[in-house]
Amino acid sequence: MQLLQILDFSRTRIKSLPKSLPKLVALKKLLLQGSDLSKLAELSIDLNPTIKM
């Protein structure tokens, strides 16, 4: 699962993101459309804290 590039939680009732999300080092897209999480006003996730912009 570490090579997963797209994670789609669209149209789900998920209330929080899995704590294992940072382990998905190849993740490029996190889709939340229509989920309970998409209702959040601001969602800031550092998916790869080792990369500095």
N, C-alpha and C positions, 0 to 999 in steps of 0.2 A: 504494500500500500504506500510505501514511501515515494514511489514514482508517480503517484496520482497527480494529474495536472488540472483536472476540473472536478470540483465538488459542487453538486447541485442540490441545494436544500429548498428549491423553489416549490411553492404551494405545499409546504409541510407545516406542521404545528410545533416545530422545534423552538424551544424557548431560550436556549443558550448554546454556544458553540462548544464542541468537544474539547476537553483539556489537551487532547493529543494533537490538536490542529497544528501546532508548531513543528511537529515531527514530519509533516508532509512538506518536505523541503523542495519538491518539484512543483508544488501547487501554484498555478498561474491564475486561475479563476475560481472565485467563490460566489456562486449564484444564490441569491436570497429572494428573488422576486416572488411576491405573493405569500411569503412566509411570515410568521410572527416576528422574526428578526428584522424583516424589511421595514417594519413600522417604527423602528428606532430612529430618532432624529439624527443621531450621529453614531457611526460605528467605525472605530479606528482599530485596525488589527495590524500588528507588525508580524507578517508571515515569515520573514527571514531576518531576524535581528542581527545577523552577522554581516549583512550588506549595509553599508553606510552610503547615504545619498549625498 
